[in-house]
Amino acid sequence: MSSIQEMFQIHWQNKHVPELTGSSSFKLRSSLGDSERATNHRLYCGDNLQVMIHLLDEYRNQIQMIYLDPPFDSDTDYKMRISLHGVSKHQPIEQVQFADSWSKDAYLQFIYERLIVCRELLREDGTIYVHCDPKRNYLIRCMMDEVFGNEQFINEIVWHYEKWTAKSVVGFQRNHDTILVYGKTNHPKFYAQKHITENLRNKYKKGYLIGGGYGPKGLVVYDPEKPIVKKKIASGKYKVHYAQMEGKPLSDVWNIPIINPMARERTGYPTQKPEELLQRMIQSSTDEDDIILDAFMGCGTALAVAQKEGRRFIGIDSNRRAIQMTTKRLLQCMPEEHSAAFGIYLDDTYNTTDNQQPWIVKCSSSHGMLMIDGQIEQSSLHRMHIHSKKYDWRWFVDAIYIDWHYNGEVFKPSVYDIPGRNALVLGTYPVPEHASDIGICIVDIWGNSIKISHQSS
Ligand SMILES: C[S@@+](CC[C@H](N)C(=O)[O-])C[C@H]1O[C@@H](n2cnc3c(N)ncnc32)[C@H](O)[C@@H]1O
């Protein structure tokens, strides 16, 4: 251990190194898309310490990049707005997704244990990014020095954004988070990124620039996709240079806006991070096919970017709503040609619904069609401010997945009915010819997953 680590270790009550053995066992419960590809693209629902200990058997020293975006010890309950589908004039309700109140000792032990397992999972040339805010970042950095070694420190990235919070009486507006970056060893994989400055962007409005310091025959390309640029490149008259080569090396201060309320990537999950942030980390520290682990997955920002960039991924969250939202996001954000493939793993003891079922679901089939119908329990209707007996059960449904050959073990849906915010699920589906034991999973607006089986008639 280096002297600096000895000098700056922090202590708290009951500080201890966790046992890296666990009793939890996680099983593949759902497989979406091509099942072979799904093997290395995984979502786990459970406590991330238990899951990561479980992963050690298979993934010790295998993970190229880890992103942790843990609770910040903010003393806040993070809520999400829940609204009915397809009903415009309706007042949403709020539902807590995760709590973030701790005793300081418990918080430090929570982070410490997870850092230790992360170290075991990382490859020798792997990198860990830990997202924190100014309240606890100095303590986490000290802990990371202890776990990874001060020599392994790479950067403290400042993510700067504009956000006008309530005026504080004393002090400046807090407009940044910090992301601590450490390698497992002192030779992490790293690809320097270039930043296209505003100046450069303006120069290349046309998509190209002739000359630009490369002599009269130089063609500097900013937007290689523009038809006029393609034509110029194809003419063979120019020596082509790409503008990315001209950008400034990316610094450790990143100006990236927070997600605006109308952005396409916005899911509504509290604390969602922008994809651009994750894209920079992933492009800097991984290659195609490398494995990325996000142990505080939320609505799956890191996984969505990993999927788009052709990386393998493992995401963990203890909140089943996070798993459902990530599932939808991964299925929706993929262009047709690389359709998503991933598996969902649950603890053996996992219970998929709240104790109090808000639903009675009925299925029937005739004339080659499967019909689903639902009845919502009265207190749940009242919870959503509905007091009339006239309602459409589909207002309460976020998604329906159907497996036409459910073996009772692994759910492999081939129908994904995921309506937009203002639309409804279909509720009626054509049954394929050889359908046998039909498995149906209904995800409701409160986050319950209701699985039912139906024999095709
Ligand atoms: C700050 S949010 C992550 C947001 C995410 N980066 C995104 O862009 O959506 C933290 C997440 O960690 C999850 N979480 C908190 N404690 C956990 C634990 N012990 N195990 C697994 N997940 C946990 C919460 O449910 C929450 O979804």
The ligand as a Gaussian input file, in Angstrom:
#p B3LYP/6-31G(d) Opt

LIG

0 1
 C      -29.108000       8.219000      -9.482000
 S      -30.104000       6.917000     -10.037000
 C      -29.304000       6.406000     -11.523000
 C      -29.792000       7.157000     -12.735000
 C      -29.182000       6.639000     -14.024000
 N      -27.813000       6.998000     -14.173000
 C      -29.973000       7.152000     -15.232000
 O      -29.429000       7.845000     -16.096000
 O      -31.172000       6.845000     -15.292000
 C      -29.662000       5.667000      -8.875000
 C      -30.353000       4.326000      -9.095000
 O      -29.752000       3.385000      -8.201000
 C      -30.738000       2.503000      -7.733000
 N      -30.220000       1.911000      -6.477000
 C      -30.057000       2.522000      -5.290000
 N      -29.533000       1.652000      -4.401000
 C      -29.339000       0.479000      -5.061000
 C      -28.816000      -0.792000      -4.683000
 N      -28.376000      -1.038000      -3.463000
 N      -28.777000      -1.755000      -5.625000
 C      -29.228000      -1.533000      -6.885000
 N      -29.723000      -0.350000      -7.291000
 C      -29.779000       0.644000      -6.394000
 C      -31.991000       3.339000      -7.590000
 O      -33.157000       2.544000      -7.667000
 C      -31.855000       4.304000      -8.775000
 O      -32.554000       3.818000      -9.880000

